[in-house]
Amino acid sequence: MTQPMGTDAVENTATPADATFTAFAKGIAQAPPTVREKLAAQLKRAGLYKGEISSEFDNKFYDALLRAEKERIELAPIIDVSDRFAFIQQLSEKAETGPDGGPKTVTARVISEPVDLFDEINAVTREYLGRELPDAAKEKLAKKYIAMQKAGKLDVSTTYSEDGSFRQTTGGGIEPSQFFIEEISNSDEGRANKVLQGYNIILGMLGGLR
């Protein structure tokens, strides 16, 4: 079997000449596909494997092994990194964490108390209904929003960059006020109020005739 050689890897990683590495790579090339696929996934998470994960032992796979070997050699004088499989696994696990060893992607779920949402409900009902709802009705409406929180529909995910220098926040669903506006405006009273508002607008356009 001809050993694949990636030119990019050779130029950038100073190909290891260690015979044990050659034997290590050859053993992976002859291993079952499931073993290679698992190893490729670890190398991918570590940022060493380029492109789509595959169990095929090709230049792409070999280049990733070279990159991992270069990092292993650099650390060898400082810590024990004699087990190449364990070292690649450690690289993978390290890449899955963000700053301070925390998760690279953090998902936050906020569960509100009904009373915490009353002010926003009041603001919406005063605008759409011209009045505030009784506490029992506000609690029922608030619990609808809280049910979405508990179901994970409003989770917020924060993804850290590779070096932890910045983070990107995504998700979060809809804000409470937006949710309550939709609920109130779609209620029977809300729909009736919309009709009345539309009627008043038309009257205004006609000069206020009754």
C-alpha positions in Angstrom: 0.0 0.0 0.0 1.4 3.4 -1.0 1.4 5.7 2.0 -0.5 8.9 1.2 1.4 12.2 1.6 -0.4 15.5 1.8 1.9 18.3 0.4 0.2 20.9 2.5 0.8 18.9 5.6 4.4 18.2 4.7 5.1 21.9 4.2 3.3 23.1 7.3 3.9 20.4 9.9 7.4 19.2 9.3 6.6 15.5 8.6 7.6 13.3 11.6 10.3 10.9 10.7 9.7 8.7 13.7 9.3 5.1 12.7 6.7 4.6 15.4 4.5 7.2 13.8 4.7 5.4 10.4 3.7 2.1 12.1 0.9 4.0 13.9 -0.5 5.4 10.6 -0.1 2.0 8.9 -2.1 0.4 11.7 -4.9 2.9 11.3 -4.9 2.4 7.5 -5.4 -1.4 8.1 -8.0 -0.9 11.0 -11.7 -1.6 10.6 -13.6 1.4 9.0 -15.5 2.0 12.2 -12.2 2.7 14.0 -11.1 5.1 11.3 -14.4 6.9 11.3 -14.3 7.4 15.1 -10.8 8.7 14.9 -11.7 11.0 11.9 -14.5 12.5 14.0 -12.1 13.2 16.9 -9.6 14.8 14.5 -12.4 16.8 13.0 -13.6 18.2 16.4 -10.0 19.1 17.1 -9.9 21.2 13.9 -7.2 18.9 12.3 -9.3 17.0 9.8 -10.6 19.0 6.8 -13.8 18.4 5.0 -16.5 15.7 5.4 -15.7 12.9 7.9 -14.9 9.6 6.2 -13.6 6.2 7.2 -11.4 6.1 4.1 -7.7 6.4 4.8 -6.6 9.0 2.3 -4.4 12.1 2.1 -6.9 14.1 4.0 -6.8 11.5 6.9 -3.0 11.2 6.8 -2.6 15.0 6.9 -4.8 15.2 10.0 -2.7 12.6 11.7 0.4 14.6 10.8 -1.0 17.7 12.3 -1.8 15.8 15.5 1.6 14.3 15.6 3.2 17.7 15.3 1.3 18.9 18.3 2.2 15.8 20.2 5.9 16.2 19.5 5.8 19.8 20.7 4.2 18.8 24.0 6.4 15.6 24.5 9.2 17.4 26.4 6.7 18.8 28.9 4.1 16.2 29.5 3.6 12.5 28.8 1.9 12.1 25.4 3.2 8.7 24.5 -0.2 7.3 23.7 -1.2 8.8 20.3 -4.8 7.6 20.5 -5.3 9.2 24.0 -3.6 12.4 22.8 -6.0 12.8 19.8 -8.9 12.1 22.1 -7.6 14.9 24.5 -7.3 17.3 21.6 -10.9 16.5 20.6 -12.2 17.0 24.1 -10.3 20.2 24.6 -11.7 21.6 21.3 -15.2 21.0 22.6 -14.7 23.4 25.5 -14.8 27.1 25.5 -13.1 29.7 27.8 -12.1 28.6 31.3 -12.9 25.0 30.4 -16.6 25.7 30.0 -18.7 24.2 27.2 -18.0 25.6 23.8 -21.8 26.1 23.3 -23.8 27.0 26.3 -27.6 26.8 26.3 -29.5 28.8 28.8 -33.1 28.2 29.8 -35.0 30.8 31.8 -38.2 29.7 33.6 -40.2 32.7 34.7 -42.7 33.0 37.6 -46.2 34.0 36.5 -46.1 37.2 38.6 -42.9 38.3 36.8 -44.9 38.5 33.6 -47.9 40.5 34.9 -46.5 43.9 34.0 -46.0 43.0 30.4 -49.4 41.4 30.2 -50.9 44.6 31.7 -49.1 46.8 29.1 -50.5 44.6 26.2 -54.1 44.4 27.5 -54.3 48.1 28.3 -53.3 48.8 24.7 -55.4 46.1 23.0 -58.4 45.8 25.4 -58.3 49.1 27.1 -58.1 47.5 30.6 -56.1 45.1 32.7 -57.1 41.5 33.2 -57.9 39.9 36.6 -54.9 38.2 38.3 -56.4 34.7 37.6 -56.6 35.5 33.8 -53.1 37.0 33.8 -51.7 33.9 35.6 -53.4 31.6 33.0 -51.8 33.7 30.2 -48.4 33.8 31.8 -48.4 30.0 32.2 -48.8 29.6 28.5 -45.6 31.5 28.0 -43.9 29.6 30.8 -44.9 26.3 29.2 -42.9 27.3 26.1 -39.9 28.1 28.3 -40.1 24.7 29.9 -40.4 23.0 26.5 -37.1 24.6 25.5 -38.7 26.6 22.7 -37.2 29.8 24.0 -33.7 28.6 24.9 -30.8 30.9 24.2 -27.6 29.3 22.9 -24.2 31.1 23.2 -21.4 29.8 21.0 -17.8 30.7 21.8 -15.2 31.3 19.1 -12.3 28.9 18.8 -10.0 31.2 20.9 -12.8 32.4 23.2 -12.3 36.0 22.0 -16.0 36.6 21.3 -19.3 34.8 21.5 -22.4 34.7 19.3 -25.8 34.3 20.8 -28.6 32.7 18.9 -32.1 31.5 19.5 -34.3 32.9 22.2 -37.7 32.5 20.6 -40.2 35.4 21.0 -40.2 38.0 23.7 -43.0 37.9 26.3 -44.6 41.1 24.9 -44.8 39.7 21.4 -46.3 36.4 22.7 -48.9 38.2 24.7 -49.8 40.5 21.8 -50.4 37.5 19.6 -52.5 35.8 22.3 -54.6 38.8 23.1 -55.1 39.9 19.5 -56.3 36.4 18.5 -58.7 36.2 21.4 -62.4 36.8 20.9 -62.2 40.1 22.7 -59.1 41.1 20.9 -60.6 40.4 17.5 -63.7 42.4 18.4 -61.5 45.3 19.5 -59.6 45.2 16.2 -62.9 45.4 14.3 -64.0 48.4 16.5 -60.6 50.1 15.9 -61.0 49.5 12.2 -64.5 50.9 12.3 -63.3 54.1 14.1 -60.5 54.6 11.6 -63.0 54.4 8.7 -65.3 56.9 10.5 -62.3 59.2 10.9 -61.5 59.0 7.2 -65.1 59.9 6.4 -65.0 63.0 8.6 -66.4 61.5 11.8 -69.8 60.8 10.5 -71.9 58.5 12.6 
